[in-house]
Amino acid sequence: MTLASLNLVAALPEIWLLCATSAILLIDLFIKDDQRDITYALSLLALLGSAVLTIHGFSWTPRAAFSGMFVADAMSDVLKVGMYVAIALMLAYSRSYAAARQIYRGELFTLTLFALLGMMVMASSTNLLTLYVGLELLSLSLYALVALPRDSQVATEAAMKYFVLGALASGMLLYGMSMIYGATGSLDIHAIAHKIALGTANHTLLVFGLIFIVTGIGFKLGNVPFHMWVPDVYQGSPTAVTLLIGSAPKLAAFAFVMRLLVQGLPGLMSDWSNMLVILAVLSIAVGNIAAIAQTNLKRMLAYSTISHMGFLLLGILAGTVQGYSAAMFYAIVYAIMAVAGFGIILLLSRQGFEAERLADLKGLAQRSPWFAGMMLMVMFSMAGIPVFAGFFAKLAVVQAIVERDMVPLAVVAVLFSLVGAFYYLRVVKLMFMDEPLDATPIAVKPDMRVLLSLNCLAILGLGFMPDRLLQLCYESVRQSLGLL
């Protein structure tokens, strides 16, 4: 490996973020508790620096680094910008919430930034080892973040469950990767794809490896039947951490599936697409049906996430550039909706009170008509009602699978989406038609008020003009996969 083959310029955003986070970790040791806003400001500066480097270095031509183990291409750059925005909003929304619960500490910021670094590595990895390292960096940071309120029994239990099931998923993924390595003799995803195309790899070993890999992916995405950790972790985590788990990592998960299955194992597409069909249909069905029975808002959104991840898989299993770009668009739109939805929950929470129950939303329109309207847009978008962004995300995915003659699959997806609309509309009914149980004024910091409003209005704006983002997703996927 030479200095030229390292090509560190391609990985500058990651290198900057690593250095900046390490510096913040050290600086935070000398900061008093009442000066924690300095750590907050430095974290936002670190995000801004990464965003500037990513946008400045953007190119349609993929740039390899570390002897081909890492690539900076259009798809990874677009996803990384989405991650920066989601993380910045998460930090801004959770300031008051974290301060009221004594978790407004350096660990919250540095672990969040390390989790982001893991997501960025996942988005750019072209080697099984770097993919795994990125995934583990993200996972370990999230386990620690869930357990941040050390005196909370619920959070500790959620962290333990998340850790145990996450470790099980990691083990399966690693075992599957080792089988792929045994069958092809390479860890590089392009070399693996080449050997499978030539027919020189052991097919039986490949299929066994693929089964373990898809199982591991199912666990990490929270697809049915590997979804059991999702509702408990969403409910048990501090809402600020739930916001993080439910937003930016979905973009990294999309990139992970694309690198591993689409770029690394295209020769086994007939096998993995059949497995994804089962995961997608079960996730959409179980997620939407189970969400109806929930009375806890965070659990309801957890089951909603499961159904959305099923929809995302539909785009990928379509196996076309249209399908992949629709799935990428879906992941971005979902991240925007999730950040906004959990942002409203953070808004309603205060010291000594967690707004977790559906009943806590009763009469929100009387307490704050503006934020009730914002939550209405989030719910309508998640339900897939025109003219919000969520509708066009679902439409793009359904169009992609219909073009591949998977009409029965499209019908199932649409039918269960109609079932899912019930619990989203129930939230709207509680906000606008019921009397409030709590008349406490909603205290909002000006920055959160502006950002949350822009976040929700972006859902409406993307609904009116989805074409540009859809086209960006299409071009970035096409260029990154090297397809004409």
VEXPAKOL-866668 format. One line per 10 residues: their letters; for each residue z negated, y negated, x negated of C-alpha. Coordinates in nm, 2 decimals, always signed. Layout:
% VEXPAKOL-866668
A> Z/Y/X  ... $
***
This chain:
% VEXPAKOL-866668
MTLASLNLVA> +0.00/+0.00/+0.00  +0.11/-0.33/-0.15  +0.01/-0.69/-0.06  +0.36/-0.74/+0.10  +0.31/-0.43/+0.32  -0.02/-0.56/+0.44  +0.16/-0.87/+0.59  -0.17/-1.03/+0.68  +0.01/-1.32/+0.86  +0.08/-1.09/+1.15 $
ALPEIWLLCA> -0.29/-1.02/+1.20  -0.41/-1.38/+1.14  -0.57/-1.41/+1.50  -0.77/-1.10/+1.44  -0.88/-1.20/+1.09  -0.97/-1.54/+1.21  -1.18/-1.40/+1.50  -1.36/-1.15/+1.27  -1.45/-1.43/+1.02  -1.55/-1.67/+1.29 $
TSAILLIDLF> -1.77/-1.42/+1.48  -1.94/-1.32/+1.15  -2.01/-1.68/+1.08  -2.14/-1.74/+1.43  -2.37/-1.44/+1.38  -2.52/-1.59/+1.07  -2.54/-1.95/+1.20  -2.71/-1.83/+1.52  -3.00/-1.69/+1.31  -3.10/-2.05/+1.22 $
IKDDQRDITY> -3.06/-2.20/+1.57  -3.36/-2.24/+1.80  -3.35/-2.12/+2.16  -3.31/-2.46/+2.31  -3.01/-2.53/+2.09  -2.81/-2.23/+2.20  -2.53/-2.45/+2.33  -2.42/-2.48/+1.96  -2.35/-2.10/+1.96  -2.17/-2.14/+2.29 $
ALSLLALLGS> -1.95/-2.42/+2.16  -1.87/-2.23/+1.83  -1.77/-1.93/+2.04  -1.52/-2.14/+2.24  -1.39/-2.29/+1.91  -1.34/-1.93/+1.78  -1.14/-1.85/+2.09  -0.94/-2.17/+2.06  -0.85/-2.09/+1.70  -0.73/-1.74/+1.79 $
AVLTIHGFSW> -0.53/-1.88/+2.08  -0.36/-2.14/+1.85  -0.28/-1.88/+1.59  -0.14/-1.64/+1.85  +0.08/-1.90/+2.02  +0.19/-2.05/+1.69  +0.29/-1.72/+1.55  +0.46/-1.60/+1.88  +0.80/-1.43/+1.82  +1.02/-1.20/+2.02 $
TPRAAFSGMF> +1.07/-1.00/+1.70  +0.79/-0.75/+1.63  +0.61/-0.81/+1.30  +0.44/-0.50/+1.14  +0.13/-0.53/+0.93  -0.10/-0.29/+0.73  +0.19/-0.06/+0.64  +0.30/-0.02/+1.01  -0.05/+0.06/+1.15  -0.06/-0.28/+1.34 $
VADAMSDVLK> +0.21/-0.48/+1.51  +0.22/-0.83/+1.65  +0.49/-0.83/+1.92  +0.56/-1.03/+2.24  +0.37/-0.79/+2.46  +0.05/-0.79/+2.25  +0.07/-1.17/+2.21  +0.10/-1.24/+2.59  -0.19/-1.00/+2.66  -0.40/-1.16/+2.39 $
VGMYVAIALM> -0.36/-1.50/+2.54  -0.47/-1.36/+2.88  -0.78/-1.21/+2.71  -0.87/-1.54/+2.55  -0.85/-1.72/+2.88  -1.06/-1.45/+3.06  -1.33/-1.45/+2.79  -1.35/-1.83/+2.78  -1.39/-1.84/+3.15  -1.65/-1.57/+3.14 $
LAYSRSYAAA> -1.86/-1.77/+2.88  -1.82/-2.09/+3.08  -1.92/-1.93/+3.42  -2.22/-1.74/+3.28  -2.40/-2.02/+3.11  -2.65/-2.10/+3.38  -2.68/-1.74/+3.49  -2.76/-1.62/+3.14  -3.00/-1.90/+3.07  -3.20/-1.82/+3.39 $
RQIYRGELFT> -3.23/-1.46/+3.28  -3.32/-1.51/+2.91  -3.00/-1.35/+2.79  -2.84/-1.68/+2.67  -2.88/-1.56/+2.31  -2.65/-1.51/+2.01  -2.61/-1.15/+2.10  -2.43/-1.24/+2.42  -2.17/-1.45/+2.24  -2.12/-1.23/+1.93 $
LTLFALLGMM> -2.10/-0.90/+2.11  -1.85/-1.06/+2.36  -1.64/-1.18/+2.06  -1.65/-0.84/+1.89  -1.55/-0.68/+2.22  -1.25/-0.92/+2.23  -1.16/-0.82/+1.87  -1.16/-0.46/+1.98  -0.93/-0.54/+2.27  -0.69/-0.73/+2.04 $
VMASSTNLLT> -0.68/-0.44/+1.80  -0.60/-0.20/+2.09  -0.32/-0.43/+2.20  -0.15/-0.43/+1.86  -0.22/-0.08/+1.72  +0.07/+0.15/+1.64  -0.15/+0.42/+1.49  -0.38/+0.67/+1.66  -0.67/+0.58/+1.42  -0.65/+0.20/+1.47 $
LYVGLELLSL> -0.61/+0.25/+1.85  -0.93/+0.46/+1.85  -1.12/+0.21/+1.62  -1.02/-0.08/+1.86  -1.13/+0.12/+2.16  -1.47/+0.21/+2.01  -1.53/-0.15/+1.89  -1.48/-0.26/+2.25  -1.68/+0.02/+2.40  -1.99/-0.01/+2.17 $
SLYALVALPR> -2.00/-0.39/+2.23  -1.99/-0.33/+2.61  -2.27/-0.07/+2.60  -2.49/-0.31/+2.41  -2.40/-0.60/+2.65  -2.49/-0.40/+2.96  -2.84/-0.33/+2.81  -2.89/-0.70/+2.71  -3.17/-0.76/+2.96  -3.41/-0.52/+2.77 $
DSQVATEAAM> -3.68/-0.54/+3.03  -3.45/-0.44/+3.32  -3.48/-0.07/+3.42  -3.16/-0.09/+3.62  -2.96/-0.24/+3.33  -3.10/+0.02/+3.08  -3.01/+0.30/+3.32  -2.66/+0.16/+3.36  -2.62/+0.12/+2.99  -2.73/+0.48/+2.93 $
KYFVLGALAS> -2.49/+0.62/+3.19  -2.21/+0.41/+3.05  -2.29/+0.52/+2.69  -2.31/+0.89/+2.77  -1.99/+0.91/+2.98  -1.81/+0.67/+2.75  -1.90/+0.90/+2.45  -1.77/+1.20/+2.65  -1.44/+1.02/+2.71  -1.41/+0.91/+2.35 $
GMLLYGMSMI> -1.47/+1.27/+2.24  -1.19/+1.40/+2.47  -0.96/+1.12/+2.35  -1.03/+1.20/+1.99  -0.98/+1.57/+2.04  -0.65/+1.51/+2.21  -0.54/+1.28/+1.93  -0.64/+1.55/+1.67  -0.42/+1.80/+1.86  -0.13/+1.56/+1.86 $
YGATGSLDIH> -0.18/+1.51/+1.48  -0.19/+1.89/+1.44  +0.14/+1.93/+1.63  +0.33/+1.65/+1.46  +0.15/+1.59/+1.13  +0.14/+1.22/+1.18  -0.09/+0.95/+1.32  +0.19/+0.69/+1.35  +0.30/+0.66/+1.71  +0.67/+0.60/+1.61 $
AIAHKIALGT> +0.67/+0.90/+1.38  +0.51/+1.11/+1.66  +0.77/+1.00/+1.91  +1.05/+1.08/+1.66  +0.92/+1.43/+1.58  +0.88/+1.51/+1.95  +1.24/+1.39/+2.01  +1.37/+1.61/+1.73  +1.19/+1.91/+1.88  +1.01/+2.00/+1.56 $
ANHTLLVFGL> +0.65/+1.96/+1.70  +0.45/+2.25/+1.85  +0.50/+2.19/+2.23  +0.20/+2.40/+2.34  -0.03/+2.21/+2.12  +0.13/+1.88/+2.23  +0.07/+1.95/+2.60  -0.30/+2.05/+2.54  -0.34/+1.73/+2.34  -0.18/+1.53/+2.61 $
IFIVTGIGFK> -0.42/+1.68/+2.87  -0.72/+1.56/+2.67  -0.57/+1.22/+2.61  -0.49/+1.16/+2.98  -0.84/+1.27/+3.07  -0.99/+1.02/+2.82  -0.76/+0.75/+2.95  -0.87/+0.83/+3.31  -1.24/+0.80/+3.21  -1.18/+0.47/+3.03 $
LGNVPFHMWV> -0.98/+0.32/+3.31  -1.22/+0.45/+3.57  -0.95/+0.65/+3.76  -1.06/+0.92/+4.01  -1.19/+1.19/+3.94  -1.34/+1.02/+3.63  -1.47/+0.72/+3.81  -1.83/+0.80/+3.86  -1.96/+0.56/+3.60  -1.78/+0.25/+3.74 $
PDVYQGSPTA> -1.99/+0.16/+4.05  -2.33/+0.22/+3.87  -2.23/+0.02/+3.57  -2.09/-0.27/+3.78  -2.41/-0.28/+3.99  -2.66/-0.23/+3.70  -2.51/-0.47/+3.46  -2.59/-0.84/+3.45  -2.32/-1.01/+3.66  -2.19/-1.20/+3.36 $
VTLLIGSAPK> -2.13/-0.87/+3.18  -1.98/-0.71/+3.50  -1.73/-1.00/+3.50  -1.64/-0.92/+3.14  -1.61/-0.54/+3.20  -1.39/-0.61/+3.51  -1.15/-0.85/+3.36  -1.01/-0.87/+3.00  -1.06/-0.50/+2.91  -0.80/-0.42/+3.19 $
LAAFAFVMRL> -0.54/-0.60/+2.98  -0.64/-0.40/+2.67  -0.63/-0.08/+2.88  -0.28/-0.15/+2.99  -0.18/-0.20/+2.62  -0.36/+0.12/+2.52  -0.17/+0.33/+2.78  +0.16/+0.17/+2.68  +0.11/+0.23/+2.30  -0.02/+0.58/+2.34 $
LVQGLPGLMS> +0.19/+0.73/+2.62  +0.50/+0.51/+2.65  +0.56/+0.44/+2.28  +0.39/+0.75/+2.13  +0.47/+1.03/+2.37  +0.80/+0.94/+2.55  +0.92/+1.29/+2.49  +0.64/+1.42/+2.71  +0.70/+1.17/+2.99  +0.77/+1.44/+3.25 $
DWSNMLVILA> +0.43/+1.59/+3.18  +0.22/+1.27/+3.16  +0.39/+1.11/+3.46  +0.29/+1.40/+3.68  -0.07/+1.37/+3.57  -0.06/+0.99/+3.63  +0.07/+1.05/+3.98  -0.25/+1.25/+4.06  -0.48/+0.99/+3.90  -0.30/+0.70/+4.07 $
VLSIAVGNIA> -0.30/+0.85/+4.43  -0.66/+0.97/+4.41  -0.77/+0.63/+4.27  -0.60/+0.43/+4.54  -0.72/+0.65/+4.82  -1.08/+0.71/+4.71  -1.13/+0.35/+4.58  -1.02/+0.19/+4.91  -1.20/+0.44/+5.14  -1.53/+0.43/+4.94 $
AIAQTNLKRM> -1.53/+0.05/+4.92  -1.55/+0.03/+5.30  -1.89/+0.20/+5.30  -2.04/-0.04/+5.04  -2.30/-0.30/+5.13  -2.35/-0.42/+4.77  -2.08/-0.67/+4.67  -2.06/-0.56/+4.31  -2.02/-0.19/+4.41  -1.75/-0.29/+4.66 $
LAYSTISHMG> -1.57/-0.47/+4.38  -1.62/-0.17/+4.15  -1.44/+0.06/+4.40  -1.18/-0.21/+4.45  -1.12/-0.20/+4.07  -1.07/+0.18/+4.09  -0.80/+0.13/+4.35  -0.63/-0.15/+4.15  -0.63/+0.07/+3.84  -0.45/+0.33/+4.05 $
FLLLGILAGT> -0.19/+0.07/+4.14  -0.15/-0.02/+3.77  -0.08/+0.34/+3.68  +0.20/+0.35/+3.95  +0.39/+0.09/+3.75  +0.36/+0.28/+3.43  +0.46/+0.62/+3.57  +0.78/+0.46/+3.71  +0.90/+0.50/+3.35  +1.13/+0.19/+3.35 $
VQGYSAAMFY> +1.11/-0.16/+3.20  +1.08/-0.29/+3.55  +0.78/-0.06/+3.61  +0.61/-0.14/+3.28  +0.66/-0.52/+3.33  +0.53/-0.49/+3.69  +0.22/-0.30/+3.56  +0.17/-0.57/+3.30  +0.20/-0.85/+3.56  -0.04/-0.65/+3.78 $
AIVYAIMAVA> -0.30/-0.63/+3.50  -0.28/-1.01/+3.43  -0.30/-1.10/+3.80  -0.59/-0.86/+3.85  -0.78/-1.01/+3.55  -0.74/-1.36/+3.70  -0.86/-1.24/+4.04  -1.16/-1.05/+3.90  -1.28/-1.34/+3.69  -1.26/-1.57/+3.99 $
GFGIILLLSR> -1.43/-1.32/+4.22  -1.72/-1.25/+3.99  -1.73/-1.62/+3.91  -1.82/-1.69/+4.28  -2.09/-1.43/+4.26  -2.24/-1.60/+3.95  -2.21/-1.93/+4.14  -2.43/-1.80/+4.42  -2.69/-1.65/+4.19  -2.98/-1.85/+4.07 $
QGFEAERLAD> -3.31/-1.80/+3.89  -3.50/-1.51/+4.06  -3.21/-1.43/+4.30  -2.91/-1.21/+4.25  -2.63/-1.26/+4.50  -2.53/-0.89/+4.51  -2.53/-0.80/+4.88  -2.24/-0.86/+5.11  -2.50/-1.03/+5.34  -2.56/-1.30/+5.07 $
LKGLAQRSPW> -2.21/-1.43/+5.15  -2.29/-1.49/+5.52  -2.23/-1.85/+5.62  -2.09/-1.96/+5.28  -1.84/-2.18/+5.46  -2.14/-2.38/+5.60  -2.31/-2.41/+5.26  -1.99/-2.49/+5.07  -1.66/-2.50/+5.25  -1.47/-2.55/+4.92 $
FAGMMLMVMF> -1.60/-2.24/+4.75  -1.57/-2.04/+5.07  -1.21/-2.13/+5.06  -1.18/-2.03/+4.70  -1.34/-1.69/+4.77  -1.10/-1.65/+5.06  -0.81/-1.69/+4.83  -0.95/-1.43/+4.59  -1.00/-1.18/+4.88  -0.66/-1.24/+5.03 $
SMAGIPVFAG> -0.50/-1.20/+4.69  -0.68/-0.87/+4.62  -0.58/-0.74/+4.96  -0.22/-0.82/+4.89  -0.16/-1.08/+5.16  +0.13/-1.32/+5.11  +0.16/-1.58/+4.96  -0.11/-1.51/+4.70  -0.04/-1.36/+4.35  -0.19/-1.02/+4.44 $
FFAKLAVVQA> +0.09/-0.97/+4.70  +0.37/-1.01/+4.44  +0.18/-0.79/+4.19  +0.17/-0.51/+4.45  +0.53/-0.58/+4.56  +0.66/-0.56/+4.20  +0.49/-0.22/+4.15  +0.61/-0.08/+4.48  +0.97/-0.20/+4.41  +0.97/-0.03/+4.07 $
IVERDMVPLA> +0.86/+0.31/+4.21  +1.11/+0.28/+4.50  +1.39/+0.22/+4.26  +1.30/+0.55/+4.09  +1.32/+0.72/+4.43  +0.95/+0.77/+4.46  +0.94/+0.65/+4.82  +0.66/+0.88/+4.94  +0.44/+0.75/+4.66  +0.52/+0.39/+4.76 $
VVAVLFSLVG> +0.44/+0.47/+5.13  +0.10/+0.62/+5.03  +0.02/+0.31/+4.81  +0.11/+0.07/+5.09  -0.09/+0.26/+5.36  -0.41/+0.28/+5.15  -0.36/-0.09/+5.06  -0.37/-0.16/+5.44  -0.69/+0.04/+5.46  -0.83/-0.16/+5.17 $
AFYYLRVVKL> -0.75/-0.49/+5.35  -1.04/-0.41/+5.58  -1.32/-0.47/+5.33  -1.16/-0.78/+5.18  -1.12/-0.93/+5.53  -1.48/-0.83/+5.61  -1.60/-1.07/+5.33  -1.39/-1.35/+5.48  -1.55/-1.28/+5.82  -1.90/-1.29/+5.68 $
MFMDEPLDAT> -1.83/-1.63/+5.51  -1.67/-1.81/+5.80  -1.80/-1.65/+6.12  -2.17/-1.56/+6.04  -2.47/-1.78/+6.02  -2.61/-1.82/+5.66  -2.92/-1.62/+5.57  -3.00/-1.87/+5.29  -2.98/-2.25/+5.32  -3.05/-2.31/+4.95 $
PIAVKPDMRV> -2.81/-2.57/+4.81  -2.56/-2.44/+4.57  -2.61/-2.60/+4.23  -2.30/-2.60/+4.02  -2.24/-2.75/+3.67  -1.93/-2.98/+3.67  -1.74/-2.77/+3.41  -1.79/-2.46/+3.62  -1.69/-2.63/+3.94  -1.36/-2.75/+3.78 $
LLSLNCLAIL> -1.28/-2.43/+3.60  -1.36/-2.20/+3.89  -1.15/-2.42/+4.12  -0.86/-2.41/+3.88  -0.90/-2.03/+3.84  -0.88/-1.97/+4.22  -0.60/-2.22/+4.26  -0.40/-2.04/+3.99  -0.40/-1.74/+4.22  -0.22/-1.95/+4.48 $
GLGFMPDRLL> +0.00/-2.11/+4.23  +0.11/-1.78/+4.08  +0.18/-1.67/+4.44  +0.43/-1.96/+4.49  +0.59/-1.92/+4.14  +0.55/-1.56/+4.03  +0.90/-1.55/+3.87  +0.82/-1.71/+3.54  +0.53/-1.48/+3.46  +0.72/-1.18/+3.58 $
QLCYESVRQS> +1.01/-1.27/+3.36  +0.78/-1.32/+3.06  +0.63/-0.98/+3.12  +0.98/-0.82/+3.15  +1.11/-0.98/+2.84  +0.80/-0.91/+2.63  +0.79/-0.54/+2.73  +1.17/-0.51/+2.67  +1.15/-0.67/+2.33  +0.84/-0.48/+2.23 $
LGLL> +0.97/-0.14/+2.33  +1.31/-0.22/+2.16  +1.50/-0.16/+2.49  +1.83/-0.33/+2.58 $
***
